[in-house]
């Protein structure tokens, strides 16, 4: 008879995510994952087929909980974009920026399913940004502006790892928003 599980899948994902965020897919060791989650190797392998599946599920867990709701607040518009840029690349358990953006540094070695998830996540994010821009500037080239905002968001997420201050980030967001609102 199998022993009952003493952990929840969601709890494991919450605790594994910061390990992958800090070390990346390649350098996150099974020992670090065991220590962080409090689940031994056999327990992890009974729930996940291996480190790759644990990474994929951690990435899915993160993407499902991203602060995309900030881009869905009615009325749509610049205020949503500004709030998302200020709060989107957030700190989670000591990790800064965006886990999805940080994961992109390993595209060459990520499982194909992770690359697909990251791509779909960016498409969804760009669409939400575009809907907000279109609410403000219906005649603008919404796709180009959304691409610009998404690129800016990616840069902000990377900068968070360089210990960029909240005030400096706020100034950059305010400057971008001033340009966008004046177009």
TAJO-V587253 format. One record per backbone hydrogen bond with DSSP energy under -0.5 kcal/mol. CO is the residue of the C=O (numbers start at 1). NH is the residue of the N-H. Records with the same first field share a line. If there is no record, write none. Layout:
CO->NH ; NH
This chain:
8->12
9->13
10->14
11->15
12->16
13->17
14->18
16->19 ; 20
17->21
18->22
19->23
20->24
23->27
24->28
27->29
29->33
30->34
31->35
32->36
33->37
34->38 ; 39
40->44
41->45
42->46
43->47
44->48
50->54
51->55
52->56
53->57
54->58
55->59
56->60
57->61
58->62
59->63
60->64
61->65
62->65 ; 66
63->66
66->68 ; 69
67->70
68->71
69->72
77->80 ; 81
78->82
79->83
80->84
81->85
82->86
83->87
84->88
88->90
92->95
95->92
98->102
99->103
100->104
101->104
102->105
103->106
104->107
106->109 ; 110
111->114 ; 115
112->116
113->117
114->118
115->119
116->120
117->121
118->122
119->123
120->124
121->125
122->126
123->127
124->128
125->129
126->130
127->131
128->132
129->133
130->134
131->135
132->136
133->136 ; 137
137->140
140->142
141->145
142->146
143->147
144->148
145->149
146->150
147->151
148->152
149->153
150->154
151->155
152->156
153->157
154->158
155->159
156->160
157->161
158->161
159->162 ; 164
160->163
165->169
166->170
167->171
168->172
169->173
170->174
171->175
172->176
173->177
174->178
175->179
176->180
177->181
178->182
179->183
180->183
